[in-house]
């Protein structure tokens, strides 16, 4: 059996993405696969007013921009499972893809105040090309030994590549008279190789205790090349040796875990576990002849206890520790220039962040759920800004903060008004606090806020279904950017006819989605506005074919999903 579909639509720009999936099975063999193609375009507009003190007086650099991106590419996922007897299954899963995105970000900068002695207006042309490709190969062996005993082994090999070619042409004007322009061209290339082996074992021991244990080892090798050139146009660029750089990164993570869980009286459930990880990383820049090493061992305990009476209520409590490592691109010691005033710097000394989380949850009638959470993050990775007013520029870098605290209460409440009308409300009240002392000042904030999500479903005659959904986010922070309240509403209608399913939707049909705010930290006073693409009309069509009785493919993953998340930007 199988299915094929098409996602298409239009807002300010086109969207087009067809796909196909197939699944073939015999008594011992299962072959499956899917492929897809996408050709989309999206964009947004925004403003940024960078206020700086120049010679003791305030100068304004008012930036107005319009960004567009046109990603397109294709990919395939394919797999095979073969059963050896009734207990053993060997499988292969592969993924291959390739794509690129062309972007343009024209902008203007109006300068007022003492800084306009050099120029009072800038026209900037920013052209961007990003490309990516990769393949993942996974071998899997599973054995169902029986009586609650299982063995699972995964071996992965991944190759990925990505790169970019960007250019910024700044045209300066003073009293409507053109000045000497500046041109910056930057090229980056990244090659990534990942190898991984993982084993998991489950067994029922003692009196219905479920024991799970396993180990995992991964190796990552990344090679980065970065070339930066300067000139007045694309015909006279010269390599900038101070900004160009190569950077190689190697990482090995060795992990092991064990957990035990038990359910008794159909009411109580307990889960106890611990995971330990050893990380060994090395970064080397042959250009700068600079090396750093990072070796550390971490322990992650987990405990959870719950009590429930089915269809009446449930109560649970848990405590755990989590880790989030930097994405690999954040470690590159490169400085990319997005316009005349803004630089994005990598940070090879960025460390992983560790979060301790405690939760208490209460459920009622298997429908209403309330969760109270307290969390503290050490080394919170946050993008901060070093404003260098004497050079009229800002340097954006992701750094580790001292402490981040989060306390929240979440409520999920479904309401069925009629057989044909149901509403689901999800409300989160929270208190966030960030504080840190870094080289160029104190960074932080403290906020009490909330967000609300709503989904309404209407079932009409002849099995038509209408969905109205939306959200409201009150004051919030993204990194150190303050974000004012923002909201939107989406509308959709769906219908199934035999093997066909149609879904027509309009995103932000009231055209109310915006994201305004800014950065107001230390000496930085920078209000911003943001307007994404709106009123997107999309159509999603799915057609299913073949024998519906054919069993689906195994629901499994490769062993490298968590590492692959760190390879993307």
BELQUICOR-V632764 format. One record per run of one state. SS is the DSSP state (h for helix, s for strand, l for the rest). FROM is the first residue (numbers start at 1). TO is the last residue. Records with the same first field share a line. If there is no record, write none. Layout:
SS: FROM-TO, FROM-TO
//
This chain:
l: 1-1, 11-13, 26-28, 40-41, 55-56, 85-87, 113-113, 118-120, 145-149, 175-176, 179-181, 206-208, 232-237, 240-244, 265-267, 286-289, 310-312, 325-327, 332-334, 338-341, 346-352, 365-367, 379-380, 392-392, 401-402, 419-420, 439-440, 460-460, 464-464, 474-475, 479-480, 484-485, 498-499, 508-516, 522-523, 533-535, 546-560, 566-569
s: 2-10, 14-25, 29-39, 42-54, 57-84, 88-112, 121-144, 150-174, 177-178, 182-205, 209-231, 238-239, 245-264, 268-285, 290-309, 313-324, 335-337, 342-345, 353-364, 368-378, 381-388, 393-400, 403-418, 421-438, 441-459, 465-473, 476-478, 481-483, 486-497, 500-507, 517-521, 524-532, 536-545
h: 114-117, 328-331, 389-391, 461-463, 561-565
//
